[in-house]
Amino acid sequence: MTLSDKIQKDLTEAMRAKDELRLSVLRMVKSAITYKETEKIRPLDEAESIQLLQTLMKQRKESIDQFTKGGRKDLADKESKELAIIETYLPAGASDAEMDAAITKAIAETGATSMKQMGAVVKAAKAALEGKTVDGKALSDRVRARLS
């Protein structure tokens, strides 16, 4: 079952259960997937769907940060609940140990010794962590710390 199919099935279940928040989030995700498929003129593959969900997740995290800074706890809580629902559709995240191992392997493969090669190291580390949810900012911060 593809991610899009799973979301459609869960959307139907949320309608039957009258779960307004879940229904709203799933409609938003379904809409984003449909928009991307229309843009690409073909169905999304699994990796593209996951990437889209990661983008939506990142948007929620940024919104939570902004709402918290602005003193809008009510809106930050709503975004947090949406984030939790979106996270259920993503594969397990890479642990700290897995990220460190991927970075070490990437540095060895690329022969990086300075910050100038950071892009190549991050790209190689992301490739090594294929299939896992990886926070790009956290990964690049770790690479920066390791190379400096």
Accessible surface in RSA format (square Angstrom, percent):
REM  Atomic radii and reference values for relative SASA: ProtOr
REM  Chains: A
REM  Algorithm: Lee & Richards
REM  Probe-radius: 1.40
REM  Slices: 20
REM RES _ NUM      All-atoms   Total-Side   Main-Chain    Non-polar    All polar
REM                ABS   REL    ABS   REL    ABS   REL    ABS   REL    ABS   REL
RES MET A   1   163.51  84.7  77.54  51.3  85.98 204.7  80.97  68.8  82.55 109.4
RES THR A   2    72.01  51.2  69.61  70.6   2.40   5.7  68.12  91.5   3.89   5.9
RES LEU A   3    12.70   7.1  10.23   7.3   2.47   6.2  12.18   8.6   0.52   1.4
RES SER A   4    23.04  19.5  22.08  29.5   0.95   2.2  14.13  30.1   8.91  12.5
RES ASP A   5    75.82  53.1  70.90  70.6   4.92  11.6  14.46  34.0  61.37  61.2
RES LYS A   6    84.03  41.0  84.03  51.6   0.00   0.0  51.77  46.6  32.26  34.4
RES ILE A   7     0.00   0.0   0.00   0.0   0.00   0.0   0.00   0.0   0.00   0.0
RES GLN A   8    73.81  41.3  73.81  53.9   0.00   0.0  38.77  82.5  35.04  26.6
RES LYS A   9    98.38  48.0  91.17  55.9   7.21  17.2  69.91  62.9  28.47  30.3
RES ASP A  10    13.84   9.7  13.12  13.1   0.72   1.7   4.17   9.8   9.67   9.6
RES LEU A  11    13.03   7.3  13.03   9.3   0.00   0.0  13.03   9.2   0.00   0.0
RES THR A  12    45.90  32.6  45.89  46.5   0.01   0.0  33.37  44.8  12.53  18.9
RES GLU A  13    85.50  49.1  81.54  61.7   3.96   9.4  35.87  69.4  49.63  40.5
RES ALA A  14     3.29   3.0   0.00   0.0   3.29   7.5   2.83   4.0   0.46   1.2
RES MET A  15    84.06  43.5  71.63  47.4  12.43  29.6  44.16  37.5  39.90  52.9
RES ARG A  16   186.71  78.4 156.83  79.9  29.88  71.1  68.22  93.2 118.49  71.8
RES ALA A  17    75.83  69.7  41.47  64.0  34.36  78.2  53.56  75.4  22.27  59.0
RES LYS A  18   161.69  78.9 143.33  87.9  18.36  43.7 100.95  90.9  60.74  64.7
RES ASP A  19    58.26  40.8  52.31  52.1   5.95  14.1  16.51  38.9  41.75  41.6
RES GLU A  20   124.13  71.3 118.33  89.5   5.80  13.8  61.26 118.5  62.86  51.3
RES LEU A  21    54.87  30.6  47.83  34.2   7.04  17.7  51.93  36.5   2.93   7.9
RES ARG A  22    67.34  28.3  67.30  34.3   0.04   0.1  17.76  24.3  49.58  30.0
RES LEU A  23    14.91   8.3  14.91  10.7   0.00   0.0  14.91  10.5   0.00   0.0
RES SER A  24    57.87  48.9  49.09  65.5   8.78  20.2  27.13  57.8  30.74  43.1
RES VAL A  25     1.68   1.1   0.64   0.6   1.04   2.5   1.68   1.5   0.00   0.0
RES LEU A  26     0.27   0.1   0.27   0.2   0.00   0.0   0.27   0.2   0.00   0.0
RES ARG A  27   123.34  51.8 117.96  60.1   5.38  12.8  42.68  58.3  80.66  48.9
RES MET A  28    53.66  27.8  45.17  29.9   8.49  20.2  50.32  42.8   3.34   4.4
RES VAL A  29     0.68   0.4   0.68   0.6   0.00   0.0   0.68   0.6   0.00   0.0
RES LYS A  30    57.42  28.0  57.42  35.2   0.00   0.0  32.16  28.9  25.26  26.9
RES SER A  31    69.44  58.7  60.24  80.4   9.20  21.2  30.76  65.5  38.67  54.2
RES ALA A  32    21.71  20.0  12.93  20.0   8.78  20.0  20.25  28.5   1.46   3.9
RES ILE A  33     1.37   0.8   1.37   1.0   0.00   0.0   1.37   1.0   0.00   0.0
RES THR A  34    67.75  48.2  67.73  68.7   0.03   0.1  57.75  77.6  10.00  15.1
RES TYR A  35   152.06  71.0 146.66  83.4   5.40  14.0 109.22  82.1  42.84  52.8
RES LYS A  36    68.49  33.4  68.49  42.0   0.00   0.0  25.31  22.8  43.17  46.0
RES GLU A  37    47.10  27.0  44.72  33.8   2.38   5.7  10.22  19.8  36.88  30.1
RES THR A  38    99.53  70.8  83.09  84.2  16.44  39.2  74.32  99.8  25.21  38.1
RES GLU A  39    97.78  56.1  67.51  51.1  30.27  72.1  43.80  84.7  53.98  44.1
RES LYS A  40    82.00  40.0  59.41  36.5  22.59  53.8  22.98  20.7  59.01  62.9
RES ILE A  41   155.84  88.7 130.71  97.4  25.13  60.6 137.60  99.1  18.24  49.5
RES ARG A  42   108.98  45.8  98.72  50.3  10.26  24.4  58.91  80.5  50.07  30.3
RES PRO A  43   105.89  77.2  97.20  88.6   8.69  31.6  98.38  81.2   7.51  46.7
RES LEU A  44    21.11  11.8   0.88   0.6  20.23  50.9   0.88   0.6  20.23  54.4
RES ASP A  45    79.30  55.5  69.95  69.6   9.35  22.1  43.02 101.3  36.28  36.2
RES GLU A  46    83.21  47.8  77.37  58.5   5.84  13.9  53.44 103.4  29.77  24.3
RES ALA A  47    61.03  56.1  48.90  75.5  12.13  27.6  54.45  76.7   6.59  17.5
RES GLU A  48    34.93  20.1  30.54  23.1   4.38  10.4  20.52  39.7  14.41  11.8
RES SER A  49     4.51   3.8   4.51   6.0   0.00   0.0   0.00   0.0   4.51   6.3
RES ILE A  50    36.81  20.9  36.81  27.4   0.00   0.0  36.81  26.5   0.00   0.0
RES GLN A  51   117.56  65.7 116.81  85.4   0.75   1.8  29.10  62.0  88.46  67.1
RES LEU A  52    22.61  12.6  19.36  13.8   3.25   8.2  22.34  15.7   0.26   0.7
RES LEU A  53     0.02   0.0   0.02   0.0   0.00   0.0   0.02   0.0   0.00   0.0
RES GLN A  54    47.25  26.4  43.14  31.5   4.11   9.8  17.02  36.2  30.23  22.9
RES THR A  55    63.60  45.2  59.63  60.4   3.97   9.5  42.81  57.5  20.78  31.4
RES LEU A  56    13.68   7.6  13.68   9.8   0.00   0.0  13.68   9.6   0.00   0.0
RES MET A  57    21.27  11.0  21.27  14.1   0.00   0.0  21.14  18.0   0.13   0.2
RES LYS A  58   130.00  63.4 127.60  78.3   2.40   5.7  72.72  65.5  57.28  61.0
RES GLN A  59    82.35  46.1  80.24  58.6   2.11   5.0  28.39  60.4  53.96  40.9
RES ARG A  60    28.73  12.1  28.73  14.6   0.00   0.0   1.28   1.7  27.45  16.6
RES LYS A  61    89.45  43.6  81.89  50.2   7.56  18.0  56.90  51.2  32.54  34.7
RES GLU A  62    93.00  53.4  89.17  67.5   3.83   9.1  43.42  84.0  49.59  40.5
RES SER A  63    32.96  27.8  27.64  36.9   5.32  12.3   6.42  13.7  26.53  37.2
RES ILE A  64    36.05  20.5  36.05  26.9   0.00   0.0  36.05  26.0   0.00   0.0
RES ASP A  65    66.92  46.9  63.08  62.8   3.84   9.1  19.68  46.3  47.24  47.1
RES GLN A  66   112.08  62.7 105.27  76.9   6.81  16.2  38.97  82.9  73.12  55.5
RES PHE A  67    59.25  29.6  58.44  36.2   0.81   2.1  59.25  35.9   0.00   0.0
RES THR A  68    87.96  62.6  71.98  73.0  15.98  38.1  67.79  91.1  20.17  30.5
RES LYS A  69   154.85  75.5 115.23  70.7  39.63  94.4  83.43  75.1  71.43  76.1
RES GLY A  70    57.89  71.4   0.00   N/A  57.89  71.4  33.07  90.8  24.82  55.6
RES GLY A  71    63.35  78.1   0.00   N/A  63.35  78.1  35.43  97.2  27.92  62.5
RES ARG A  72   116.38  48.9 115.53  58.9   0.85   2.0  41.02  56.1  75.36  45.7
RES LYS A  73   147.99  72.2 142.62  87.5   5.37  12.8 113.76 102.4  34.22  36.5
RES ASP A  74    85.48  59.9  69.77  69.4  15.70  37.1  48.29 113.6  37.19  37.1
RES LEU A  75    56.19  31.3  55.81  39.9   0.37   0.9  55.81  39.2   0.37   1.0
RES ALA A  76     8.85   8.1   8.82  13.6   0.03   0.1   8.85  12.5   0.00   0.0
RES ASP A  77    56.40  39.5  54.92  54.7   1.48   3.5  17.07  40.2  39.33  39.2
RES LYS A  78    96.38  47.0  93.31  57.3   3.07   7.3  72.15  64.9  24.23  25.8
RES GLU A  79    25.19  14.5  25.19  19.1   0.00   0.0   0.39   0.7  24.81  20.3
RES SER A  80    48.33  40.8  42.41  56.6   5.92  13.6  29.61  63.0  18.72  26.2
RES LYS A  81   121.14  59.1 116.24  71.3   4.90  11.7  65.40  58.9  55.74  59.4
RES GLU A  82    12.59   7.2  12.59   9.5   0.00   0.0   1.48   2.9  11.10   9.1
RES LEU A  83    22.66  12.6  22.66  16.2   0.00   0.0  22.66  15.9   0.00   0.0
RES ALA A  84    53.85  49.5  48.71  75.2   5.14  11.7  50.43  71.0   3.42   9.1
RES ILE A  85    18.85  10.7  17.96  13.4   0.90   2.2  18.85  13.6   0.00   0.0
RES ILE A  86     0.32   0.2   0.00   0.0   0.32   0.8   0.32   0.2   0.00   0.0
RES GLU A  87    78.61  45.1  68.57  51.9  10.04  23.9  21.16  40.9  57.46  46.9
RES THR A  88    91.14  64.8  58.45  59.3  32.69  77.9  67.68  90.9  23.46  35.5
RES TYR A  89    14.22   6.6   2.86   1.6  11.36  29.6   6.00   4.5   8.22  10.1
RES LEU A  90    20.30  11.3   4.16   3.0  16.14  40.6   5.12   3.6  15.19  40.9
RES PRO A  91    45.05  32.8  27.68  25.2  17.37  63.1  40.40  33.4   4.65  28.9
RES ALA A  92    81.22  74.7  60.16  92.8  21.06  47.9  72.09 101.5   9.13  24.2
RES GLY A  93    47.41  58.5   0.00   N/A  47.41  58.5  20.26  55.6  27.15  60.8
RES ALA A  94    17.64  16.2   0.37   0.6  17.26  39.3   0.39   0.5  17.25  45.7
RES SER A  95    55.95  47.3  45.82  61.2  10.12  23.3  50.58 107.7   5.37   7.5
RES ASP A  96    91.32  64.0  88.09  87.7   3.23   7.6  23.68  55.7  67.64  67.5
RES ALA A  97    74.57  68.6  62.01  95.7  12.56  28.6  68.44  96.4   6.13  16.2
RES GLU A  98    65.47  37.6  59.55  45.0   5.93  14.1  32.65  63.1  32.83  26.8
RES MET A  99    11.39   5.9  11.39   7.5   0.00   0.0   0.05   0.0  11.34  15.0
RES ASP A 100    52.24  36.6  51.99  51.8   0.24   0.6  18.06  42.5  34.18  34.1
RES ALA A 101    64.27  59.1  51.39  79.3  12.88  29.3  59.55  83.9   4.72  12.5
RES ALA A 102     6.48   6.0   2.37   3.7   4.11   9.3   6.01   8.5   0.47   1.3
RES ILE A 103     0.38   0.2   0.38   0.3   0.00   0.0   0.38   0.3   0.00   0.0
RES THR A 104    74.44  52.9  72.76  73.8   1.68   4.0  63.37  85.1  11.07  16.7
RES LYS A 105   115.15  56.2 108.60  66.6   6.55  15.6  68.15  61.3  46.99  50.1
RES ALA A 106     1.49   1.4   0.22   0.3   1.28   2.9   1.29   1.8   0.20   0.5
RES ILE A 107    34.69  19.7  33.97  25.3   0.72   1.7  33.97  24.5   0.72   1.9
RES ALA A 108    81.28  74.7  48.47  74.8  32.81  74.6  59.51  83.8  21.78  57.7
RES GLU A 109   113.32  65.1  73.46  55.6  39.86  94.9  43.35  83.8  69.98  57.1
RES THR A 110    55.44  39.4  20.88  21.2  34.57  82.4  29.06  39.0  26.38  39.9
RES GLY A 111    48.29  59.5   0.00   N/A  48.29  59.5  34.05  93.4  14.24  31.9
RES ALA A 112     6.79   6.2   0.00   0.0   6.79  15.5   0.00   0.0   6.79  18.0
RES THR A 113   115.66  82.3  87.21  88.4  28.45  67.8  72.19  97.0  43.48  65.7
RES SER A 114    43.70  36.9  40.87  54.5   2.83   6.5  37.51  79.9   6.19   8.7
RES MET A 115    78.03  40.4  66.54  44.0  11.49  27.4  66.66  56.7  11.37  15.1
RES LYS A 116   197.17  96.2 159.06  97.6  38.11  90.7 110.98  99.9  86.19  91.8
RES GLN A 117    67.16  37.6  63.81  46.6   3.35   8.0  27.70  59.0  39.47  29.9
RES MET A 118    27.82  14.4  27.80  18.4   0.02   0.0  18.83  16.0   8.99  11.9
RES GLY A 119    53.02  65.4   0.00   N/A  53.02  65.4  41.73 114.5  11.29  25.3
RES ALA A 120    52.55  48.3  37.99  58.6  14.56  33.1  44.80  63.1   7.75  20.5
RES VAL A 121     0.00   0.0   0.00   0.0   0.00   0.0   0.00   0.0   0.00   0.0
RES VAL A 122    24.13  15.9  24.13  21.8   0.00   0.0  24.13  21.0   0.00   0.0
RES LYS A 123   160.48  78.3 154.82  95.0   5.66  13.5 101.45  91.3  59.03  62.9
RES ALA A 124    20.85  19.2  10.30  15.9  10.54  24.0  16.72  23.5   4.12  10.9
RES ALA A 125     0.00   0.0   0.00   0.0   0.00   0.0   0.00   0.0   0.00   0.0
RES LYS A 126    99.01  48.3  92.60  56.8   6.41  15.3  44.99  40.5  54.02  57.5
RES ALA A 127    66.32  61.0  49.23  76.0  17.09  38.9  53.44  75.3  12.88  34.1
RES ALA A 128    48.55  44.6   9.42  14.5  39.14  89.0  19.42  27.3  29.13  77.2
RES LEU A 129    10.69   6.0   7.43   5.3   3.25   8.2   9.28   6.5   1.41   3.8
RES GLU A 130   133.28  76.5 107.79  81.5  25.49  60.7  52.89 102.3  80.39  65.6
RES GLY A 131    56.26  69.4   0.00   N/A  56.26  69.4  37.91 104.0  18.35  41.1
RES LYS A 132    81.57  39.8  71.07  43.6  10.50  25.0  27.66  24.9  53.91  57.4
RES THR A 133    18.80  13.4  14.93  15.1   3.88   9.2  14.93  20.1   3.88   5.9
RES VAL A 134    23.26  15.3   7.91   7.2  15.35  37.0   9.02   7.8  14.24  38.6
RES ASP A 135    77.81  54.5  65.43  65.1  12.38  29.3  27.99  65.9  49.82  49.7
RES GLY A 136    26.52  32.7   0.00   N/A  26.52  32.7  16.47  45.2  10.05  22.5
RES LYS A 137   150.60  73.5 140.31  86.1  10.29  24.5 112.62 101.4  37.99  40.5
RES ALA A 138    36.91  33.9  29.85  46.1   7.06  16.1  36.05  50.8   0.86   2.3
RES LEU A 139     0.00   0.0   0.00   0.0   0.00   0.0   0.00   0.0   0.00   0.0
RES SER A 140    23.80  20.1  23.80  31.8   0.00   0.0  13.68  29.1  10.12  14.2
RES ASP A 141    59.08  41.4  52.95  52.7   6.13  14.5  26.39  62.1  32.69  32.6
RES ARG A 142    70.49  29.6  63.80  32.5   6.69  15.9  25.09  34.3  45.40  27.5
RES VAL A 143     0.00   0.0   0.00   0.0   0.00   0.0   0.00   0.0   0.00   0.0
RES ARG A 144   106.08  44.5 106.08  54.1   0.00   0.0  43.21  59.1  62.87  38.1
RES ALA A 145    73.05  67.2  50.59  78.1  22.46  51.1  57.61  81.1  15.43  40.9
RES ARG A 146   102.13  42.9  74.46  38.0  27.67  65.9  42.28  57.8  59.84  36.3
RES LEU A 147    21.56  12.0   5.18   3.7  16.38  41.2   7.27   5.1  14.30  38.5
RES SER A 148   106.85  90.3  47.23  63.0  59.62 137.3  61.70 131.4  45.16  63.3
END  Absolute sums over single chains surface
CHAIN  1 A     9119.6       7477.8       1641.8       5326.6       3793.0
END  Absolute sums over all chains
TOTAL          9119.6       7477.8       1641.8       5326.6       3793.0
